[in-house]
Amino acid sequence: MQEDSDKTQSTPDLLFTVSWPEDLRTVFSNFTIHSLFYLAWRILLFFPWCIAVGGAIILSPQNLSSVAFAPSVNYISRPPTPIEAFAHWADYGMQHITIFGGFIFTILWTFPNAGTLLLGALFAQFCWAWHDFLPEKTTALGEDERQMIYHLARCTWLTGDTVGIHKLNGKYYATDLQDHEHENVVDSDSDSEESSWSSVGDLQAVGEGGLLI
């Protein structure tokens, strides 16, 4: 009987040891009041940050990188290259836009009058942000936010298809699938890396960097 009692008393310690990895236990042991406050602050700001990023994509694309990769919040590491930034927004951009749209719809539903005024103001900002935009394919993907958003919205976010990508001199440019088919006919014997072609699907691994909460 005494032996059974000893086993019962030792069970909690055994379960704790098995259930909690050493690294996680170390993290908890290093928690301070400051670190707990910082973690709580980051959790509280995460949803507003998602809304702000979605709004920046639509209303202020020139400031997208400053909002999304702000070192003050540091939810996402800034992609080191333009094509990695393009791959990241191909994967996560539509989610941010959906969150922003849901937030605006909630305000409009809850406060119809104020929501209508807000919607008018947002539409004016949208027109101002995009009034001088002209789509083109001579700018490398990821180097200009508006061109990047245009190509993703036209070929990926709204259709579920993929963006054709052409590599030239170490940079990546948007191209139509028809252009790729024509290129295969003309340059079918070319193995040059500088004329290679791929799609966003081939680059998804590039944008696999997750959120750093």
C-alpha positions as CSV (number, residue, x, y, z in Angstrom):
1,M,0.0,0.0,0.0
2,Q,2.8,2.4,0.9
3,E,4.5,1.6,-2.5
4,D,1.3,2.4,-4.4
5,S,1.0,5.7,-2.5
6,D,4.6,6.6,-3.5
7,K,3.8,6.0,-7.1
8,T,0.7,8.2,-6.9
9,Q,2.7,11.0,-5.4
10,S,5.4,10.8,-8.0
11,T,3.0,10.8,-11.0
12,P,2.5,14.6,-11.3
13,D,6.2,15.2,-11.5
14,L,6.6,12.5,-14.1
15,L,3.7,13.9,-16.2
16,F,5.1,17.4,-15.9
17,T,8.5,16.2,-17.1
18,V,7.1,14.3,-20.0
19,S,4.5,16.9,-21.1
20,W,6.7,20.0,-21.1
21,P,9.7,20.2,-23.3
22,E,12.8,21.6,-21.7
23,D,13.0,24.6,-24.0
24,L,9.4,25.6,-23.2
25,R,10.1,25.2,-19.5
26,T,13.1,27.4,-19.9
27,V,11.0,30.1,-21.6
28,F,8.4,30.1,-18.8
29,S,11.2,30.2,-16.1
30,N,12.6,33.3,-17.8
31,F,9.4,35.1,-17.9
32,T,9.4,38.5,-16.1
33,I,6.7,41.1,-15.6
34,H,8.1,43.1,-18.5
35,S,8.1,40.1,-20.9
36,L,4.6,39.2,-19.9
37,F,3.4,42.7,-20.5
38,Y,5.2,42.8,-23.9
39,L,3.6,39.5,-24.9
40,A,0.1,40.7,-23.9
41,W,0.6,43.9,-25.8
42,R,1.7,42.1,-28.9
43,I,-1.4,39.8,-28.7
44,L,-3.7,42.7,-28.3
45,L,-2.2,44.6,-31.2
46,F,-2.2,41.7,-33.6
47,F,-5.7,42.1,-34.9
48,P,-5.4,45.9,-35.3
49,W,-2.1,45.3,-37.1
50,C,-3.9,42.8,-39.5
51,I,-6.5,45.5,-40.2
52,A,-3.9,48.1,-40.8
53,V,-2.0,45.9,-43.2
54,G,-5.1,45.1,-45.2
55,G,-6.0,48.8,-45.3
56,A,-2.5,49.7,-46.5
57,I,-2.7,47.2,-49.4
58,I,-5.8,48.9,-50.7
59,L,-5.5,52.5,-49.6
60,S,-1.8,53.2,-49.2
61,P,0.3,50.7,-51.1
62,Q,3.4,52.9,-51.0
63,N,3.4,52.5,-47.2
64,L,2.7,48.8,-47.2
65,S,6.2,47.7,-46.2
66,S,6.4,50.3,-43.5
67,V,3.2,49.1,-41.9
68,A,3.6,45.4,-42.4
69,F,7.3,45.1,-41.5
70,A,7.5,47.8,-38.9
71,P,10.3,47.0,-36.4
72,S,8.1,48.4,-33.5
73,V,5.7,45.4,-33.9
74,N,7.9,42.9,-35.6
75,Y,5.2,40.4,-36.4
76,I,6.8,39.6,-39.7
77,S,10.5,39.7,-40.7
78,R,11.1,41.9,-43.7
79,P,11.8,39.7,-46.7
80,P,15.4,40.2,-47.9
81,T,14.7,40.4,-51.6
82,P,11.8,41.8,-53.7
83,I,10.7,38.5,-55.1
84,E,10.5,37.1,-51.5
85,A,8.2,40.0,-50.6
86,F,6.1,39.3,-53.7
87,A,5.8,35.6,-52.7
88,H,4.8,36.6,-49.2
89,W,2.0,38.8,-50.3
90,A,0.9,36.2,-52.8
91,D,0.4,33.9,-49.8
92,Y,-1.0,36.3,-47.2
93,G,-2.2,39.5,-48.9
94,M,-5.8,38.3,-49.5
95,Q,-6.2,37.3,-45.8
96,H,-5.3,40.8,-44.7
97,I,-7.7,42.4,-47.2
98,T,-10.5,40.1,-46.0
99,I,-9.9,41.1,-42.4
100,F,-9.9,44.8,-43.3
101,G,-13.1,44.3,-45.3
102,G,-14.8,42.5,-42.5
103,F,-13.8,45.3,-40.1
104,I,-15.3,48.0,-42.4
105,F,-18.5,45.9,-42.9
106,T,-18.8,45.6,-39.1
107,I,-18.6,49.3,-38.6
108,L,-21.0,49.9,-41.5
109,W,-23.5,47.4,-40.0
110,T,-23.2,48.7,-36.4
111,F,-23.0,52.4,-37.1
112,P,-24.7,53.0,-40.5
113,N,-24.4,56.8,-40.6
114,A,-20.8,56.9,-39.4
115,G,-19.9,53.9,-41.5
116,T,-21.2,55.5,-44.7
117,L,-19.1,58.6,-44.0
118,L,-16.1,56.3,-43.3
119,L,-16.8,54.4,-46.5
120,G,-16.8,57.7,-48.5
121,A,-13.5,58.8,-46.9
122,L,-11.9,55.4,-47.7
123,F,-13.1,55.6,-51.3
124,A,-11.6,59.0,-51.7
125,Q,-8.3,57.7,-50.3
126,F,-8.4,54.8,-52.7
127,C,-8.9,57.1,-55.6
128,W,-6.0,59.3,-54.5
129,A,-3.7,56.3,-54.0
130,W,-4.4,54.8,-57.4
131,H,-5.3,57.7,-59.6
132,D,-2.0,57.9,-61.5
133,F,-1.4,54.2,-61.6
134,L,-0.6,52.5,-65.0
135,P,0.0,48.8,-65.1
136,E,3.2,47.6,-66.8
137,K,5.6,44.7,-66.7
138,T,9.0,46.5,-66.9
139,T,9.3,46.8,-63.2
140,A,10.7,43.8,-61.3
141,L,8.1,42.1,-59.1
142,G,8.3,43.3,-55.5
143,E,10.1,46.6,-56.3
144,D,6.9,48.6,-56.7
145,E,4.0,47.9,-54.3
146,R,1.3,49.0,-56.7
147,Q,2.5,47.0,-59.6
148,M,2.9,44.0,-57.3
149,I,-0.7,44.4,-55.9
150,Y,-2.1,44.8,-59.3
151,H,-0.6,41.6,-60.7
152,L,-1.6,39.6,-57.6
153,A,-5.1,40.9,-57.6
154,R,-5.6,40.3,-61.4
155,C,-4.0,36.9,-61.6
156,T,-4.1,35.4,-58.1
157,W,-6.3,36.9,-55.4
158,L,-9.4,37.4,-57.5
159,T,-9.1,34.4,-59.8
160,G,-7.2,31.7,-57.9
161,D,-4.8,31.4,-60.9
162,T,-1.1,32.1,-60.8
163,V,1.2,34.9,-62.0
164,G,3.6,34.0,-64.8
165,I,7.2,35.0,-63.7
166,H,10.1,35.6,-66.1
167,K,13.6,35.9,-64.8
168,L,16.0,38.3,-66.5
169,N,19.4,39.5,-65.2
170,G,18.7,38.1,-61.7
171,K,15.3,39.9,-61.4
172,Y,11.8,38.6,-61.8
173,Y,9.1,40.1,-64.0
174,A,5.4,39.4,-64.6
175,T,4.4,37.8,-67.8
176,D,1.3,36.3,-69.2
177,L,0.9,32.5,-69.6
178,Q,0.4,33.1,-73.3
179,D,3.8,34.7,-73.4
180,H,5.3,31.7,-71.7
181,E,3.7,29.3,-74.3
182,H,5.2,31.4,-77.1
183,E,8.5,31.4,-75.4
184,N,8.5,27.7,-75.1
185,V,8.0,27.5,-78.9
186,V,10.7,30.0,-79.8
187,D,13.3,29.1,-77.1
188,S,12.6,25.4,-76.6
189,D,16.3,24.6,-77.0
190,S,17.5,27.3,-74.7
191,D,18.7,26.3,-71.2
192,S,19.8,29.8,-70.2
193,E,18.9,30.7,-66.6
194,E,18.4,34.3,-67.7
195,S,15.3,33.3,-69.7
196,S,13.8,30.9,-67.2
197,W,10.1,31.0,-66.4
198,S,8.2,30.0,-63.4
199,S,5.0,30.9,-61.5
200,V,4.0,32.0,-58.0
201,G,3.4,28.4,-57.2
202,D,7.0,27.6,-57.8
203,L,8.0,30.4,-55.4
204,Q,5.7,29.6,-52.5
205,A,8.5,28.2,-50.5
206,V,10.3,31.5,-50.8
207,G,7.5,33.2,-48.8
208,E,7.2,30.6,-46.1
209,G,8.4,33.0,-43.4
210,G,5.7,33.0,-40.8
211,L,4.4,35.4,-38.2
212,L,6.8,36.1,-35.3
213,I,4.4,36.4,-32.4
